[in-house]
């Protein structure tokens, strides 16, 4: 996971916090990342999840062959 992904996760969690009064723009500016990058990261979440599931299946197959 790269640095930007970690930052985007923190921004996402902050936005979900009901006590948060900061905007996405403000959080992105403070973190030094682009707002468009944050939204692109959000949009790509299903693709990342699908890739993670495929990686897990591939790992299990390799492990089964190894054993």
TATA-V859510 format. One line per field, one symbol per residue. phi: phi as a letter, one per 40 degrees, with the letter a starting at -180 (. if undefined). A space follows every 10 residues. Layout:
BEGIN
phi->???
END
This chain:
BEGIN
phi->.cdccccccc cccccccccc bccddccccc cgbccccccc ccccdccccc cccccccccc ccccccc
END
